């Protein structure tokens, strides 16, 4: 049987991660967008691709991107190959904000775990995440 408090512990980790980051006035989805568009391993940096990654609607993802553009953290770039297509990239202000990414302390704590502990944690969290997605998909 799962410890009854486990979901609350995960929730407390989430909220403590984002506590104190109000100086940038960014919400967790906006931080996720900055990380997404900064990721060098992502080829297509568009609002649509961010929507897929973040598992949200295109409209919601677009609103997140537009808010970050208004705040000066992102910019839209017209594709040289297709003028209808617009990619998204970070501005200097976006790059500076990521230096104070609120998940950095959490990453540091996880990085300091023993390699076997870290691997087990990652494996279990992925497993929980996938099962949650399946369960949510079954109810929709």
N, C-alpha and C positions, 0 to 999 in steps of 0.2 A: 504494500500500500504506500502511496506517495504521501510524504509529509504534507499535512494540510496547509502549512504556511509557505510552501515553495513558490506558488504563484505570487504571493505578496512579497516575498524576498526578491523575485525577479523584477517586480514592479518598483520596489524601493531602489534597486540598483539603477533602473532606468531613470527614475526621478532624481536620484542623487547625482547621476551623471550630468544632467542638464541644469542642475541648480547652480546659480552663480554665473550663467552665461548670458544674462540679460543685457550686458553692456553692448552686445551686437544686435539685440532685439530680433534674434532669429529663433524660430521654433524648430523642433526636431526634424520635421520634414524639410525645412530649408537647409539645415546642416547636412542632411542626407543628400540633398541636391548638390551642395557645394562639393561634397566628397565624390559624388558620381561624376560630375563634370571635370574634376581634377584627376580622376583615375586614368593613368596613361594606358591601361589595358583595355579601355572601352573605345571601340572604333567609331560608332555612331553616337555622337553627342548631341542628341536632339531631345526636345520635350517628350516626344512619343517614346523614345527609348527609355527615358527616365521613368515614364509612366509604367512601362513594362517591368522595369527593375524594381520600382517602388510598389508595384502591384496596386495601382490606383488608376483612375480614369485619366484620359488625356486632358480633359478640362481641368481637373484638380492639379495635375502636374504642370500644366501651362500656367495656372494661377500662381503656383509656387515659383516657377521660373520668372514670371512677370514681376512678382514681388521682389525677387532678388535683383532683377535688372533695375527696378526703381530705386532700390537701396544702393546700387552701384557695385554689387558683387559679381554680377554676370553681365555678359553682352551677347547679342545675337550676331552671327557672322553669316553673310550670304555665301553659299557654296559657289566656287568658281566654275564648277561643272554644270550646276542646275540652279538657276536664279530663284526657283520656287522653293528650294530647300535651304533651310537656315539651321546651322549648327549653333551650339551654345558653348561659350568658353568663359573662364574666370577672368576677371579684371585683376589688377594689382591689389585692389582692396579685398577681393575674394581670396586671393593667395595669402594676404596678410591675416585675414580672419581665420583661415585654416591653421595657422600657426598656433592659435588658441582654441582649437577644436575641443569641445567639451568631452569627447570620448577618449581623448589622449590619455588622461590619468587611468581610465579603465583599461586601455590598451597596454599601458605600462605595467599595471598590476598583473594582467594576464601573461604578458611577456616574461615576467619574473617567476612564473610557475615552472616547476620542473617540466621538461619536455613531455614526459608521459602523462602528467596531470593535464597539461595544456591540450594535448591531443585528445584525451578522453573528454575534456570539457567541450572542445569544439565538436567532436563527434556527437555527443549527447545533445548539445544545443541544436545542431543541424537536424538531428532526429526529431526532437520536440517541435522544431519549426515546421518541418515537412508534415508531420502528423497533424499539427494545428491547421495548416493550409488545407489538407485533405478534409478535415472535419468541417472547416468553414465552407469549403466548396460544396460539400454534401448538403449543407443546410441552406444554400442559396438556390 
